[in-house]
Amino acid sequence: MSKHCPNCKGPLQDFRPANDREKAHLVNKEQLKWADAHSYWRCQGNEGKCRWIQPHLNQSKGTTLPESIDD
């Protein structure tokens, strides 16, 4: 799926479904329900290093993941 990423700007970026670690962060730090975290997709821009994550159809509820998420 390709969408606009506010962190990457420019052309559309590929997104992938959030993995379990990213979903856990959303539940623990963003206080989402686990079921809601399943609707989030992560930007794959900047060679997969972009940390923007958002619900499938609602960019305004997106957030930037911390750098530690990729450790």
C-alpha positions as CSV (number, residue, x, y, z in Angstrom):
1,M,0.0,0.0,0.0
2,S,1.3,3.5,-0.9
3,K,0.4,6.6,1.1
4,H,1.7,10.0,1.9
5,C,4.1,10.1,4.9
6,P,4.4,13.4,6.8
7,N,8.0,12.5,7.9
8,C,9.3,11.5,4.5
9,K,7.3,14.1,2.5
10,G,7.6,14.0,-1.3
11,P,6.2,11.1,-3.3
12,L,4.0,8.3,-1.9
13,Q,5.8,5.8,0.3
14,D,5.1,2.1,0.8
15,F,3.6,1.1,4.1
16,R,3.5,-2.4,5.8
17,P,1.3,-3.6,8.6
18,A,2.7,-2.9,12.1
19,N,4.7,-5.8,13.6
20,D,4.0,-7.1,17.1
21,R,6.7,-4.9,18.7
22,E,5.3,-1.8,17.1
23,K,1.7,-2.8,18.2
24,A,2.9,-3.4,21.8
25,H,4.4,0.2,21.8
26,L,1.1,1.6,20.6
27,V,-0.8,-0.2,23.4
28,N,1.7,0.7,26.1
29,K,2.7,4.2,25.2
30,E,-0.1,5.5,23.1
31,Q,-2.8,3.8,25.2
32,L,-4.5,2.1,22.3
33,K,-6.5,-1.1,22.6
34,W,-4.7,-4.1,21.1
35,A,-7.5,-4.5,18.6
36,D,-7.0,-0.9,17.4
37,A,-3.3,-1.4,17.1
38,H,-3.9,-4.0,14.4
39,S,-5.1,-1.3,12.1
40,Y,-1.8,0.5,12.1
41,W,0.7,0.6,9.2
42,R,4.3,1.7,9.2
43,C,6.0,3.7,6.5
44,Q,8.9,2.0,4.7
45,G,10.4,5.2,3.4
46,N,14.1,6.2,3.9
47,E,15.1,2.6,3.1
48,G,12.8,1.2,5.8
49,K,14.1,3.5,8.5
50,C,11.2,5.9,8.7
51,R,9.4,5.6,12.0
52,W,6.0,7.0,11.0
53,I,3.0,4.8,11.9
54,Q,-0.7,5.4,11.3
55,P,-4.0,3.8,11.2
56,H,-4.8,2.4,7.7
57,L,-7.2,5.2,6.7
58,N,-6.5,8.0,9.3
59,Q,-3.2,9.8,9.0
60,S,-4.2,12.4,11.6
61,K,-4.0,9.7,14.3
62,G,-0.5,8.7,13.3
63,T,2.7,9.1,15.4
64,T,6.4,8.8,15.1
65,L,7.8,5.7,16.8
66,P,10.9,6.2,19.1
67,E,14.3,5.2,17.7
68,S,14.5,2.4,20.2
69,I,11.8,0.5,18.5
70,D,14.3,-0.7,15.9
71,D,16.9,-1.9,18.4
